[in-house]
Amino acid sequence: MFTLQYAKNPIYNNAEGTSILLTVKWEEFVEEMPFGACSYDPESHGRDLFNRAKAGEFGEVAPYVAPIQPTIDFEPTPTNAN
């Protein structure tokens, strides 16, 4: 099990509010890393981080922002055009 030094930048990772993305720093690693914590995580540390984040321990959880679906706006050129 890893030892948490800190967590920051919580943001909801889905519209249902059951997943939170955080930036975490574990003592056992040199660099910060992203961590997805969820209410239904099979690992206790994931559920613990989710509950702590939701309670505001790492700052206010930013709202979920749905990804923007790309739109393609062009007219294809026929391959048999002369």
C-alpha positions as CSV (number, residue, x, y, z in Angstrom):
1,M,0.0,0.0,0.0
2,F,1.2,3.5,-0.8
3,T,1.4,6.4,1.6
4,L,-0.3,9.6,0.4
5,Q,1.7,12.8,0.8
6,Y,-1.0,15.0,-0.8
7,A,-3.8,15.2,-3.3
8,K,-5.1,18.2,-5.2
9,N,-7.1,19.5,-8.1
10,P,-10.2,17.3,-7.6
11,I,-12.7,17.2,-10.5
12,Y,-15.7,15.1,-11.1
13,N,-14.9,12.5,-13.8
14,N,-18.4,11.7,-14.8
15,A,-21.9,13.2,-14.8
16,E,-23.1,10.9,-12.1
17,G,-20.6,12.1,-9.5
18,T,-19.3,8.6,-8.7
19,S,-15.8,9.3,-9.9
20,I,-13.3,12.0,-9.1
21,L,-10.0,12.6,-10.8
22,L,-7.2,13.9,-8.6
23,T,-3.5,14.8,-8.8
24,V,-1.8,12.8,-6.1
25,K,1.7,12.5,-4.7
26,W,2.7,9.2,-3.1
27,E,5.8,9.0,-0.8
28,E,7.0,6.0,-2.8
29,F,7.2,7.9,-6.1
30,V,9.2,10.9,-7.2
31,E,6.5,12.6,-9.3
32,E,2.8,13.5,-9.0
33,M,0.4,11.4,-11.0
34,P,-3.3,11.4,-11.9
35,F,-5.5,9.1,-9.9
36,G,-9.1,8.2,-10.5
37,A,-11.0,7.6,-7.3
38,C,-14.5,6.2,-7.3
39,S,-17.2,5.3,-4.9
40,Y,-17.3,1.7,-6.1
41,D,-13.5,1.2,-6.3
42,P,-12.6,-2.4,-5.4
43,E,-9.5,-1.1,-3.5
44,S,-10.1,0.6,-0.1
45,H,-7.6,3.4,-0.8
46,G,-9.6,4.4,-3.9
47,R,-12.9,4.5,-2.0
48,D,-11.1,6.4,0.9
49,L,-9.7,9.0,-1.5
50,F,-13.1,9.4,-3.2
51,N,-14.8,10.0,0.1
52,R,-12.1,12.4,1.4
53,A,-12.2,14.3,-1.9
54,K,-16.0,14.5,-1.9
55,A,-15.9,15.8,1.7
56,G,-13.7,18.7,0.5
57,E,-10.4,17.6,2.1
58,F,-8.4,18.3,-1.1
59,G,-10.3,21.5,-2.1
60,E,-13.7,22.0,-3.8
61,V,-14.4,19.3,-6.4
62,A,-14.7,21.0,-9.8
63,P,-17.8,20.1,-11.8
64,Y,-17.8,17.5,-14.5
65,V,-17.3,18.9,-18.0
66,A,-18.5,16.6,-20.8
67,P,-16.0,16.2,-23.6
68,I,-16.8,18.1,-26.8
69,Q,-17.7,15.8,-29.7
70,P,-15.6,16.7,-32.7
71,T,-17.6,17.8,-35.8
72,I,-16.4,17.4,-39.3
73,D,-17.5,20.2,-41.6
74,F,-16.2,19.6,-45.1
75,E,-17.3,18.3,-48.5
76,P,-15.5,15.2,-49.6
77,T,-14.0,15.2,-53.1
78,P,-15.2,12.3,-55.2
79,T,-12.3,10.0,-56.1
80,N,-13.5,9.6,-59.7
81,A,-13.7,13.3,-60.4
82,N,-12.0,14.3,-63.7
